[in-house]
Amino acid sequence: MEIAVALAGGKRVHAEIKGMRIETDQPREAGGEGAAPSPFDLFLASIAACSGYYVFDFCQARGIPTDDIRIFMRTEVNPEKRMIGKISVEIQLPSDFPEKYRAPVVRAADLCSVKKHILDPPRFDTYAAIGGERI
């Protein structure tokens, strides 16, 4: 897979992936216009959305209605590192959600492929190139 990135002026950066454009910007306090989510916001949102996908897929496969299911992700900052130290995903289930599926739906959310890549990260290889040749 390839993602092409375009510097769009100011603090805006766009990414083209699978024929779709994702726009990002930095918040005003970081010199941007706040016109789009920051790349880091999208990273966090991808964790929450991925967890949600697995919850909804689990329910749909079992014919469980999903209208009243809500998912919230919260982060806590590690003050020493000044980075996120904890991510919590809360799956709010309606009172009539089948008892036998309450623990399994949590396990389904844990199948999130974004989370799996964080826990077992890929190797990064960053380099510069001119005319397609590494320098």
Summary of the structure (lengths in Angstrom):
residues: 135
radius of gyration: 18.8
end to end distance: 22.5
largest distance: 60.6
contacts: 300
relative contact order: 0.11
helix: 33%
strand: 27%
